[in-house]
Amino acid sequence: MSQNIETDVLVVGGGPGGSAAAYHLARHGVDVTVVDRSAFPREKVCGDGLTPRAVASMLKMGLDTHDPGYERVMGLRVHSRSATIDLPWPELSSWPNYGLVMPRKEFDSLLIERAQKAGARLMEQIEAVEPIVRDGWVRGALARPAQDKDAEPFEIRARYVIAADGAASRFAKPAGVKRVESRPLGIAARRYYTTSYHPGPWFESWLDLWEGDLLLPGYGWLFPVAGGQINLGAGLLNTFKNFKEVSAQRLFKAFETMLPADWDITEEHADGKILSGPLPMSMNRKPMAVPGMVLIGDAGGLVNPFNGEGIAYAMESGETAADLIHEALVKDRPGLVQTYPRALTERYGDYFVIGRGFAKIIGKPAIMSRATKYLLPNKRVMAFAMRVMANLTDGKDGDAQDKLFYLLQRLASMR
């Protein structure tokens, strides 16, 4: 392919964030093109959990959340050596009261198909090599077939570009975007199993991981998948002082060994390999917008530092970016798009400040051990903790827990 392409908006990456952005632009009648270096369906390293925040974004895209391919989840089951507690999702007016699980291979395909039905154009197996920058503005991208590195690049010219190329976010770097080294970064590993154990209708989470008598930093999860599978995973934050000495694979194997033998989480019940990847957290890229381009989802480090959730924030930031770009196009006011970082800060800034503090705590195994021992058995405390960690609230006009949550965020804004 060598012919240049013209479009109003170019979206680099067709994951949840890119698909959401493309959908919301296309439904406004904007000419939007999505490029993805892979062909759908394609596998992604992820826990596959869709919290009520993610479900809300799915509903905005008109997706049927009763599809039999989803496993429905009513809350979180939290484990430690000292206790296990079940925490249903809070009943709120702002968010649904259920979560879902679907492997990203199927989920991402559903999302990009929804964007296409709204009018978005998808170009698969096309790599956006680098942004086209002219007169200080990003004007599109140089692209080529992903499987032909020697091919002559062609231009995709666009009035605006959305970088949605995931955690590595190589595309945005030539435009001056850098990683904020002080922000938390996680690594996680996951594997599918077909087992006799089924946790539904719960997300299961372990807050203390043990390698024999050694307490490791990090957390583990076990999520139900439709059809009898589970998604088993473990994550670690770089706030742990010996972060580089504990690999995601080691953490995963330690977690797997902890689990009861009769759950059949063994090599013969495994479906595929252990796969791992990074979790860039708390808006760890700067700037989040340069003239003509914005970053969304993992490309902007928009992963929740409390729980490693990225899908909801990718879809929300994709919608935010789409709304601003649409307004800028309609009003012919390009500067409106530069307000995108402020919109993110207003929505997530205070919350992420609290999350960064939590990330430092979870990086200290001794503190986490005492916290799980003394706080986990207290259902009232844990119900509030889950609301905070999942970022589910009706705000200052909600119940007593919401008011306390709102106060915590206001205190964070004063720092």
ZILINMO-V617893 format. One record per backbone hydrogen bond with DSSP energy under -0.5 kcal/mol. CO is the residue of the C=O (numbers start at 0). NH is the residue of the N-H. Records with the same first field share a line. If there is no record, write none. Layout:
CO = NH / NH
This chain:
4 = 156
6 = 158
7 = 158 / 159
8 = 10 / 32
9 = 11 / 161
10 = 12 / 34
11 = 163
14 = 18
15 = 19
16 = 20
17 = 21
18 = 22
19 = 23
20 = 24
21 = 25
22 = 26
24 = 27 / 29
25 = 28
29 = 31
30 = 7 / 8
31 = 120
32 = 10
33 = 122
34 = 12
35 = 124 / 125
37 = 124
43 = 45
47 = 101
48 = 50
49 = 99
50 = 54
51 = 55 / 95
52 = 56
53 = 57
54 = 58
55 = 59
56 = 60
57 = 60 / 62
58 = 61
62 = 64
63 = 66
66 = 69
69 = 71
70 = 100
72 = 98
73 = 88
74 = 202
75 = 77 / 86
76 = 204
77 = 84
78 = 206
82 = 79
84 = 77
86 = 75
89 = 91
94 = 91
98 = 72
99 = 49
100 = 70
102 = 105 / 106
103 = 107
104 = 108
105 = 109
106 = 110
107 = 111
108 = 112
109 = 113
110 = 114
111 = 115
112 = 116
113 = 117
114 = 118 / 119
115 = 118
120 = 33
121 = 123
122 = 35 / 125
124 = 145
125 = 127
126 = 128 / 143
129 = 141
130 = 132
131 = 133 / 138 / 139
133 = 136
136 = 133 / 138
138 = 157
139 = 131
140 = 155
141 = 128 / 129
142 = 153
143 = 126
144 = 147
147 = 150
153 = 142
154 = 4 / 156
155 = 140
156 = 6
159 = 9
160 = 162 / 293
161 = 11 / 163
162 = 295
163 = 14
168 = 172
169 = 172 / 173
170 = 130
171 = 174 / 176
172 = 175
177 = 285
178 = 180
179 = 182
183 = 280
184 = 237
185 = 278
186 = 235
187 = 276
188 = 233
189 = 274
190 = 231
191 = 270
192 = 194 / 229
200 = 73 / 74
201 = 223
202 = 76
203 = 221
204 = 78
205 = 219
208 = 215
209 = 211
210 = 212 / 213
212 = 214
213 = 210 / 215
215 = 208
218 = 234
219 = 205
220 = 232
221 = 203
222 = 230
224 = 227 / 228
227 = 194
228 = 224
229 = 192 / 231
230 = 222
231 = 190
232 = 220
233 = 188
234 = 218
235 = 186
236 = 239
239 = 242
241 = 244 / 245
242 = 245
244 = 246
246 = 250
247 = 251
248 = 252
249 = 253
250 = 254
251 = 255
252 = 256
253 = 257
254 = 257 / 258
255 = 258
259 = 262
260 = 263
262 = 196
263 = 265
265 = 268
266 = 269
268 = 193
269 = 271
270 = 191
272 = 274
274 = 189
276 = 187
278 = 185
279 = 302
283 = 179
285 = 177
287 = 294
289 = 292
290 = 137
291 = 160
292 = 289
293 = 162
295 = 298
296 = 299 / 301
297 = 300
299 = 284
300 = 282 / 302
302 = 281
303 = 307
308 = 303
309 = 313
310 = 314
311 = 315
312 = 316
313 = 317
314 = 318
315 = 319
316 = 320
317 = 321
318 = 322
319 = 323
320 = 324
321 = 325
322 = 326
323 = 327
324 = 328
325 = 329
326 = 330
327 = 331 / 332
332 = 335
333 = 336
334 = 337
335 = 338
336 = 339
338 = 342
339 = 343
340 = 344
341 = 345
342 = 346
343 = 347 / 348
344 = 348 / 349
347 = 351
348 = 352
349 = 353
350 = 354
351 = 355
352 = 356
353 = 357
354 = 358
355 = 359
356 = 360
357 = 361
358 = 362
360 = 363
361 = 217
362 = 364
363 = 366 / 367
364 = 368
365 = 369
366 = 370
367 = 371
368 = 372
369 = 373
370 = 374 / 375
371 = 375
374 = 377
376 = 378
377 = 381
378 = 382
379 = 383
380 = 384
381 = 385
382 = 386
383 = 387
384 = 388
385 = 389
386 = 391
387 = 390
390 = 392
393 = 396
394 = 397
398 = 402
399 = 403
400 = 404
401 = 405
402 = 406
403 = 407
404 = 408
405 = 409
406 = 410
407 = 411
408 = 412
409 = 413
410 = 413
411 = 414
